[in-house]
Structure formats: C-alpha cells, structure tokens
C-alpha cells in the first residue's frame, strides 16, 4: 500500500504508517500537475492545503481509497466527487482545537488589556496607566458561531472567566450545558458583546460576516475570527470599524491568503487600511499552530486512517 504525502507533517504520521508496512512518498517540488500525473499510483493521500484535490484529479486517482487532511478545513478537497468515487475523507480537527481556542482567548485578553501598545510604550520609557485601562471578560455576553471542535473548546476555555457564553450552530442542536447556552443566530446578534466565528469555509459561509450581518446586530461588538479569512468581508468590516459598530477585531486569518495559507501574495490597500486601526489585532494563521497540535494532528489522523484500513 502506498501513500503520497503532498504536504509536510509531523514525522509521527509516517512512522505509524511505516510500522504497518505502508510506503510513504514525499516529493518537495510537488504541484498540481505533478500530482495529477502520479496520483493513480497511490492508495492514499495526505494533504494540508498545498493544492486542491478537485474532481479532475480525483477521477484520475483510480486506486485511491482515502484522503487524510492534516487539520480541520476540507475546502480544498472535492468531498462530493470523492464520495461518488468511494474515496473516504478524514481530517483531524481534534488535534488543534485547544490551540485555536487558547489563541482566540489570548487575542481577546491582549486587545482588551492594551498589551501590545502598553508593552511598546513601557519599552520606550513611556508610563501611561489611565490611557491603558482595560476591559474585563467577566459578565460579557460572548457568542460563538459554529459549535464544533474549536467552538466547543473555546467555550470550555471561557468557562472559568464567568462570561455568559452562548452558541449557535445551524447543523447541531441540544448542546446546552453548564458552560454554554444554545441560542439562535438572532439572539447572538441581539445580545452579544463579542462574536467569535468557528465555522468551515463553504459557499454558505463565504462572507457570512458582511454588512447585512453587522446591521442585524443590535449593539456595538467585538469580532474574533480564527476560522477562515473569507468568512469576513474585509471591506464591510472596515466600514463597521469606522462607524464604531465593530469596537475591535481579532483576526488570525484574512481573506487575502493563498490557498496554501503559507503566504499572502499581495497585501491590497484595503488590508493596509484594516491594519491601521489600533483596535485591530492580527496574526498570520497560527491559531492552531502549536508544537503540541502538530503532534496531535498527525497522531489522530493516522489512527483514524489505520482503523479504517483495519491496520490499527
């Protein structure tokens, strides 16, 4: 049995495969065309986000049994075509759920307490206390949109901070617990001081956060997005920051990222306008990018695939 590794991953994944006799091939210079020419040789594919496995390439994969996505998002795999061809797709969102949740919490604490500005000021010998007075999380209404792995992990991290946590998930129900209250999207828009997105990128969620969404929110609020960049319409966010309907934004992802997430080919003027706001905090798609998550993502994915192949 042969697996093609299109992207790099933690060595643990290959080690687990090799222990049961699976051949693991990785070629650093792989691109779409090169994968297209050799995919028919493989029983399995391991991918992150380097290329898109579309219908054309999947139909060439005549021996493919399964695809493993190291991480959570599956937007670069044509899931419907894979299903039609009998190719089973796996991902490992459990592996970085805690990392993403901690990052979202860290961004909120950083922005609310002016830590970046205060740090730079003190390093320059500037001592401002009143100007850097912070905001407490306790008592705030925090809305989570998407209550899957990262959404539920974020609720868990918030549980000790005595916030009022509510969540909406279009495809999940009956999940209210001691740490979260299940609500409608309209209730999140009516009551929440902070709104955090934890949804996959699909046609349905593309620009889910836009001028219409913002207008439907009753009060000014803070935005957190650690899911995918195109969930948020940057132009509409900028207008809302100017009008102060959005009080601040914490974004680990931006819509200008390339599909591989490894770089941004260009930063348009609109990005620079967004970055100019002091109440906007940005990071380079690293919310799920911890030393611990790299191991867990690989281990969980390997175990799922090996169990499916009856090799566990």
C-alpha positions as CSV (number, residue, x, y, z in Angstrom):
1,X,0.0,0.0,0.0
2,X,1.3,3.4,-1.0
3,X,0.5,6.9,0.4
4,X,1.5,10.2,-1.2
5,X,2.3,13.0,1.2
6,X,1.6,16.2,-0.7
7,X,2.5,18.5,2.3
8,X,4.9,18.1,5.2
9,X,3.6,16.9,8.5
10,X,4.9,15.7,11.8
11,X,7.2,12.6,11.3
12,X,4.9,10.6,13.7
13,X,2.3,10.1,10.9
14,X,4.8,8.5,8.6
15,X,6.3,6.4,11.4
16,X,2.9,5.0,12.2
17,X,2.2,4.1,8.6
18,X,5.6,2.6,8.0
19,X,5.2,0.4,11.1
20,X,2.4,-1.4,9.4
21,X,4.1,-1.6,6.0
22,X,2.7,1.4,4.2
23,X,5.1,3.0,1.7
24,X,5.2,6.8,2.3
25,X,6.3,9.0,-0.6
26,X,7.0,12.7,-0.3
27,X,8.4,15.0,-3.1
28,X,9.2,18.6,-2.0
29,X,8.6,20.0,-5.5
30,X,5.0,18.6,-5.9
31,X,2.4,20.8,-7.6
32,X,-1.0,20.1,-9.1
33,X,0.3,18.9,-12.4
34,X,2.9,16.5,-10.9
35,X,0.3,15.1,-8.5
36,X,-2.1,14.6,-11.4
37,X,0.4,12.6,-13.3
38,X,1.2,10.2,-10.4
39,X,-2.0,10.0,-8.3
40,X,-3.1,6.8,-10.0
41,X,-0.3,5.0,-8.3
42,X,-1.5,5.7,-4.7
43,X,-3.9,4.1,-2.3
44,X,-3.9,7.2,0.0
45,X,-3.2,10.9,0.0
46,X,-2.0,13.0,3.0
47,X,-2.6,16.7,2.4
48,X,-2.8,20.0,4.2
49,X,-3.5,22.9,1.8
50,X,-0.8,22.9,-0.9
51,X,-3.1,22.0,-3.8
52,X,-6.8,21.5,-4.4
53,X,-7.9,17.9,-5.0
54,X,-10.7,18.7,-7.4
55,X,-13.0,16.4,-9.5
56,X,-10.5,16.3,-12.3
57,X,-7.6,15.0,-10.3
58,X,-9.7,12.7,-8.1
59,X,-11.1,10.9,-11.2
60,X,-7.5,10.2,-12.2
61,X,-6.9,8.5,-8.8
62,X,-8.1,5.1,-9.8
63,X,-6.6,3.3,-6.8
64,X,-7.3,5.9,-4.1
65,X,-9.0,4.6,-1.0
66,X,-8.7,7.5,1.3
67,X,-7.6,11.1,1.7
68,X,-6.3,12.5,5.0
69,X,-6.4,16.2,5.7
70,X,-4.0,17.2,8.5
71,X,-6.2,19.8,10.2
72,X,-9.8,20.6,10.1
73,X,-10.8,22.5,6.9
74,X,-11.8,20.4,3.9
75,X,-12.4,23.2,1.4
76,X,-9.5,22.2,-0.8
77,X,-11.0,18.7,-1.3
78,X,-14.0,18.0,-3.6
79,X,-15.8,15.9,-1.0
80,X,-18.8,15.2,-3.2
81,X,-16.7,13.7,-6.0
82,X,-14.6,11.8,-3.5
83,X,-17.8,10.3,-2.1
84,X,-19.1,9.4,-5.5
85,X,-15.8,7.6,-6.3
86,X,-15.8,5.7,-3.0
87,X,-12.9,7.7,-1.6
88,X,-13.2,8.2,2.2
89,X,-12.0,11.5,3.5
90,X,-10.6,12.1,7.0
91,X,-9.5,15.2,8.9
92,X,-8.2,15.8,12.5
93,X,-9.9,18.9,14.0
94,X,-9.5,17.4,17.4
95,X,-5.7,17.9,17.1
96,X,-5.7,21.7,17.2
97,X,-9.0,22.6,18.8
98,X,-7.3,23.5,22.1
99,X,-4.6,25.5,20.3
100,X,-7.2,27.6,18.4
101,X,-9.3,28.1,21.5
102,X,-6.3,29.3,23.5
103,X,-5.3,31.6,20.7
104,X,-8.7,33.2,20.5
105,X,-8.7,33.7,24.2
106,X,-5.2,35.2,24.1
107,X,-6.1,37.6,21.4
108,X,-9.1,38.8,23.4
109,X,-7.0,39.3,26.5
110,X,-4.3,41.1,24.5
111,X,-6.7,43.5,22.9
112,X,-8.9,44.1,25.9
113,X,-5.9,45.0,28.1
114,X,-4.0,47.0,25.5
115,X,-1.0,44.8,26.0
116,X,0.7,45.4,22.6
117,X,0.5,49.2,22.9
118,X,1.5,49.2,26.6
119,X,4.4,46.9,26.0
120,X,5.8,49.2,23.3
121,X,5.3,52.3,25.4
122,X,7.0,50.9,28.5
123,X,9.9,49.7,26.4
124,X,10.3,53.3,25.2
125,X,10.1,54.6,28.8
126,X,6.5,55.8,28.4
127,X,4.4,55.1,31.5
128,X,0.6,55.5,30.8
129,X,-1.9,53.9,33.1
130,X,-5.2,55.6,32.6
131,X,-4.8,55.5,28.8
132,X,-4.3,51.7,29.0
133,X,-7.2,50.9,31.3
134,X,-8.5,47.5,30.3
135,X,-11.8,45.7,29.8
136,X,-12.8,42.6,31.8
137,X,-14.3,39.5,30.2
138,X,-16.4,38.6,33.3
139,X,-20.0,39.4,32.7
140,X,-19.7,39.9,29.0
141,X,-22.0,38.1,26.5
142,X,-19.9,36.1,24.2
143,X,-21.4,34.5,21.1
144,X,-19.9,31.5,19.4
145,X,-21.0,30.8,15.8
146,X,-20.2,27.2,15.0
147,X,-20.1,24.8,17.9
148,X,-17.9,22.1,16.6
149,X,-14.4,21.2,17.8
150,X,-12.9,24.7,18.1
151,X,-16.2,26.4,19.1
152,X,-16.8,24.0,22.0
153,X,-13.2,24.2,23.0
154,X,-13.4,28.0,23.1
155,X,-16.5,27.7,25.3
156,X,-14.5,25.4,27.7
157,X,-11.6,27.9,27.9
158,X,-14.1,30.7,28.7
159,X,-15.8,28.7,31.4
160,X,-13.6,29.9,34.2
161,X,-13.9,33.6,33.3
162,X,-17.6,34.0,34.3
163,X,-18.7,35.3,31.0
164,X,-22.2,34.5,29.6
165,X,-21.3,32.1,26.7
166,X,-23.9,31.3,24.1
167,X,-23.5,29.5,20.8
168,X,-25.3,28.9,17.5
169,X,-24.8,26.1,15.1
170,X,-27.0,25.6,12.1
171,X,-26.3,21.9,12.0
172,X,-26.2,21.0,15.6
173,X,-28.8,21.2,18.4
174,X,-29.4,20.2,22.1
175,X,-25.8,21.0,23.2
176,X,-26.6,23.5,26.0
177,X,-24.6,22.7,29.1
178,X,-23.2,24.3,32.3
179,X,-20.7,26.2,30.1
180,X,-22.8,27.3,27.1
181,X,-26.4,28.2,26.2
182,X,-27.7,27.1,22.8
183,X,-29.3,30.1,21.1
184,X,-30.4,31.3,17.6
185,X,-28.2,33.5,15.4
186,X,-30.6,36.3,16.0
187,X,-30.1,36.0,19.8
188,X,-26.3,36.3,19.3
189,X,-26.8,39.4,17.2
190,X,-29.2,40.9,19.7
191,X,-27.2,40.3,23.0
192,X,-23.6,39.6,22.4
193,X,-20.6,42.0,23.2
194,X,-18.2,39.6,21.5
195,X,-18.8,37.4,18.5
196,X,-16.4,34.6,17.6
197,X,-16.5,32.6,14.3
198,X,-15.7,28.9,14.3
199,X,-17.2,27.6,11.0
200,X,-15.7,25.9,8.0
201,X,-15.4,27.8,4.7
202,X,-18.2,26.8,2.3
203,X,-20.3,28.6,-0.2
204,X,-22.8,29.1,2.6
205,X,-20.3,30.7,5.0
206,X,-18.3,32.8,2.5
207,X,-18.7,36.4,3.6
208,X,-21.1,35.3,6.3
209,X,-19.8,38.3,8.2
210,X,-20.9,41.2,6.0
211,X,-22.8,44.5,6.1
212,X,-26.1,42.6,6.5
213,X,-24.8,40.6,9.4
214,X,-23.4,43.7,11.0
215,X,-26.7,45.7,10.5
216,X,-28.6,42.9,12.2
217,X,-26.5,43.2,15.4
218,X,-28.3,45.4,18.0
219,X,-25.3,46.8,19.7
220,X,-21.6,47.5,19.0
221,X,-19.5,44.4,19.5
222,X,-16.0,42.9,19.1
223,X,-15.2,40.3,16.3
224,X,-13.0,37.3,16.6
225,X,-12.2,35.1,13.5
226,X,-9.9,32.1,13.8
227,X,-11.6,30.0,11.2
228,X,-11.0,31.1,7.5
229,X,-10.3,34.5,6.1
230,X,-13.1,34.7,3.5
231,X,-15.7,34.3,6.3
232,X,-15.2,38.0,6.9
233,X,-15.8,40.6,4.2
234,X,-12.9,43.0,4.8
235,X,-14.5,46.0,3.2
236,X,-17.6,45.7,5.3
237,X,-15.6,45.2,8.5
238,X,-13.6,48.4,7.8
239,X,-16.8,50.4,7.4
240,X,-18.1,49.0,10.6
241,X,-14.8,49.8,12.4
242,X,-15.1,53.4,11.1
243,X,-18.7,53.7,12.3
244,X,-17.7,52.0,15.6
245,X,-20.4,49.4,15.2
246,X,-17.5,47.0,15.5
247,X,-15.5,48.0,18.5
248,X,-12.5,45.9,17.6
249,X,-11.4,42.9,15.6
250,X,-9.1,40.0,16.4
251,X,-8.3,38.1,13.2
252,X,-5.9,35.1,12.8
253,X,-7.0,34.8,9.2
254,X,-7.5,37.2,6.3
255,X,-9.3,36.8,3.0
256,X,-6.1,37.6,1.1
257,X,-4.3,34.4,2.0
258,X,-3.4,31.9,-0.8
259,X,-5.0,28.5,-0.6
260,X,-1.9,27.0,0.9
261,X,-2.1,29.5,3.8
262,X,1.7,29.7,3.7
263,X,1.9,33.2,2.4
264,X,0.0,36.2,1.1
265,X,1.0,37.0,-2.4
266,X,-0.1,40.7,-2.1
267,X,-1.5,43.0,0.6
268,X,-4.0,45.3,-1.2
269,X,-4.7,48.8,0.0
270,X,-7.8,47.6,1.9
271,X,-5.6,45.3,4.0
272,X,-3.3,48.3,5.0
273,X,-6.4,50.3,5.9
274,X,-7.6,47.4,8.1
275,X,-4.2,47.1,9.7
276,X,-4.1,50.8,10.5
277,X,-6.8,50.5,13.2
278,X,-5.3,50.4,16.7
279,X,-8.2,48.2,17.8
280,X,-7.5,45.5,15.2
281,X,-5.2,42.6,16.2
282,X,-3.8,40.3,13.5
283,X,-1.8,37.1,13.5
284,X,-0.6,35.0,10.5
285,X,-3.0,32.0,10.6
286,X,-1.2,30.5,13.6
287,X,-4.1,29.8,16.0
288,X,-3.8,26.1,15.6
289,X,0.0,26.2,15.0
290,X,1.5,24.9,18.3
291,X,4.2,22.3,18.9
292,X,1.6,20.2,20.7
293,X,-1.0,20.5,18.0
294,X,1.4,19.4,15.3
295,X,1.9,16.1,17.1
296,X,-1.8,15.6,17.9
297,X,-3.0,16.5,14.3
298,X,-0.7,13.8,12.9
299,X,-1.4,11.2,15.5
300,X,-5.2,11.5,15.4
301,X,-5.3,11.4,11.6
302,X,-3.0,8.4,11.4
303,X,-5.1,6.5,13.9
304,X,-8.3,7.2,12.0
305,X,-6.9,6.1,8.7
306,X,-5.3,2.9,10.1
307,X,-8.5,2.0,11.8
308,X,-10.4,2.4,8.6
309,X,-7.8,0.2,6.7
310,X,-8.0,-2.4,9.5
311,X,-4.4,-1.9,10.2
312,X,-4.6,-0.4,13.7
